[in-house]
Amino acid sequence: MRVQYSYGLSACILLIAGILLFAVPAPAHHSQAVYDEDTLITLKGTVTQFEFVNPHVIIHLDVKDDKGNVESWQCFSAAPGVESRAGWTHDYFKPGEEITVVGFGEKSGRKVMTGVRHFRANGEELPEAWPEKQIYQGYLDRHAKK
């Protein structure tokens, strides 16, 4: 008895193997290029919402501008898993709480920033995760050379 080899079956097996190979989750990240990391800004405002969700923790903050008008900002931080290593939890910031966030705004002018330092109303500086520390240290290093 002779067994015939089927090229169709081989192609199907290779196709399935290729799909499975590329279907596994891969770590990904995006650039910080949207932020003006040469201009450090400080926002003092009231937390309206705190999202401890993937892919980034987001603090929604109402901030008064120099004319007293309220501007709504989104302050992004690292992923919850990373922030939790610094002690952050899902209820770390509460709506109505006054905080100060130091970071870098978007180059586009949208009211979005990446926060690198966070302070409670009493001045207590909060622990930061390693991404924020690295971004802030990069700013300090660049400006120390000027």
PLY file of the C-alpha trace (Angstrom):
ply
format ascii 1.0
element vertex 146
property float x
property float y
property float z
element edge 145
property int vertex1
property int vertex2
end_header
0.00 0.00 0.00
1.36 3.36 -0.97
0.63 6.57 1.06
0.21 9.67 -1.01
1.56 12.93 0.39
-0.85 15.85 0.26
0.56 19.32 -0.29
-2.79 20.82 0.72
-2.54 19.25 4.17
1.03 20.52 4.62
0.04 24.02 3.59
-2.86 23.96 6.03
-0.62 22.82 8.91
1.94 25.53 8.11
-0.77 28.17 7.95
-2.18 27.17 11.34
1.31 27.07 12.87
2.03 30.54 11.48
-1.20 31.96 12.87
-0.49 30.46 16.31
3.04 31.82 16.25
1.84 35.37 15.73
-1.26 35.08 17.92
0.65 35.04 21.20
0.57 38.34 23.11
3.59 40.51 22.52
4.72 43.38 24.70
4.20 46.70 23.02
4.73 50.32 23.82
4.33 53.62 22.15
6.48 56.67 22.01
6.52 59.60 24.41
7.06 61.82 21.36
3.61 63.44 21.67
4.72 65.14 24.90
6.88 68.25 25.16
9.52 66.79 27.47
11.52 70.01 27.47
8.77 72.01 29.21
7.82 70.89 32.70
4.34 72.05 33.76
2.61 71.99 37.13
-1.15 71.52 37.47
-2.97 72.07 40.74
-6.57 70.94 40.63
-9.43 68.76 41.77
-9.68 65.08 40.90
-12.92 64.40 39.04
-12.20 60.75 38.17
-9.44 58.23 38.75
-9.12 55.36 36.27
-6.90 52.54 37.52
-7.23 50.60 34.26
-5.06 49.27 31.45
-3.25 50.38 29.44
-2.59 53.52 31.54
-3.74 54.98 34.82
-5.57 58.26 34.14
-6.29 61.06 36.60
-9.00 63.42 35.40
-8.30 66.82 36.90
-10.21 70.11 36.85
-7.73 72.98 36.86
-8.43 76.72 37.01
-6.54 78.78 34.45
-5.14 82.24 35.20
-8.58 83.78 34.47
-10.44 81.43 36.80
-11.92 79.30 34.02
-11.99 75.56 34.71
-10.07 73.35 32.27
-10.42 69.57 32.31
-7.12 67.73 32.03
-6.21 64.07 31.64
-3.00 63.08 33.41
-1.60 59.77 32.21
0.71 57.52 34.21
2.05 54.00 33.73
-0.04 50.82 33.69
-1.83 49.80 36.91
0.49 46.82 37.40
3.50 49.12 37.32
1.91 51.82 39.50
0.79 49.21 42.06
4.47 48.42 42.70
4.83 52.04 43.83
1.86 51.60 46.18
-0.93 52.97 44.02
-4.35 51.27 44.23
-7.75 51.67 42.53
-8.78 54.23 45.19
-5.45 56.06 45.51
-7.01 59.35 44.35
-10.59 60.22 45.19
-12.98 62.56 43.34
-12.97 65.97 45.04
-9.38 65.57 46.28
-7.01 68.47 45.59
-3.69 67.35 44.13
-0.75 68.74 42.19
0.65 66.92 39.16
3.97 67.81 37.57
4.66 66.56 34.08
4.76 67.22 30.37
1.85 68.40 28.24
1.03 67.25 24.76
2.72 69.21 21.97
-0.66 69.51 20.26
-1.97 71.74 23.05
-4.68 69.29 24.10
-5.26 69.21 27.86
-3.41 65.92 28.21
-0.17 65.32 30.08
2.08 62.56 31.28
2.45 62.98 35.03
5.87 62.34 36.53
5.43 63.71 40.07
2.27 63.77 42.18
1.56 65.62 45.44
-1.32 65.59 47.91
-2.82 68.92 49.05
-0.70 68.79 52.22
2.48 68.73 50.10
3.18 65.01 50.55
5.06 63.75 47.50
3.71 60.40 46.38
5.85 57.45 45.33
6.35 57.12 41.60
6.77 54.05 39.43
10.01 53.57 37.50
8.71 54.94 34.14
7.86 58.30 35.73
11.20 58.36 37.53
13.06 57.70 34.26
11.14 60.34 32.31
11.69 62.95 35.02
15.37 62.06 35.40
15.80 62.44 31.63
14.38 65.95 31.88
16.76 66.79 34.77
19.74 65.35 32.88
18.95 67.30 29.70
18.55 70.56 31.62
21.64 70.06 33.81
23.78 70.25 30.65
22.37 73.61 29.55
0 1
1 2
2 3
3 4
4 5
5 6
6 7
7 8
8 9
9 10
10 11
11 12
12 13
13 14
14 15
15 16
16 17
17 18
18 19
19 20
20 21
21 22
22 23
23 24
24 25
25 26
26 27
27 28
28 29
29 30
30 31
31 32
32 33
33 34
34 35
35 36
36 37
37 38
38 39
39 40
40 41
41 42
42 43
43 44
44 45
45 46
46 47
47 48
48 49
49 50
50 51
51 52
52 53
53 54
54 55
55 56
56 57
57 58
58 59
59 60
60 61
61 62
62 63
63 64
64 65
65 66
66 67
67 68
68 69
69 70
70 71
71 72
72 73
73 74
74 75
75 76
76 77
77 78
78 79
79 80
80 81
81 82
82 83
83 84
84 85
85 86
86 87
87 88
88 89
89 90
90 91
91 92
92 93
93 94
94 95
95 96
96 97
97 98
98 99
99 100
100 101
101 102
102 103
103 104
104 105
105 106
106 107
107 108
108 109
109 110
110 111
111 112
112 113
113 114
114 115
115 116
116 117
117 118
118 119
119 120
120 121
121 122
122 123
123 124
124 125
125 126
126 127
127 128
128 129
129 130
130 131
131 132
132 133
133 134
134 135
135 136
136 137
137 138
138 139
139 140
140 141
141 142
142 143
143 144
144 145
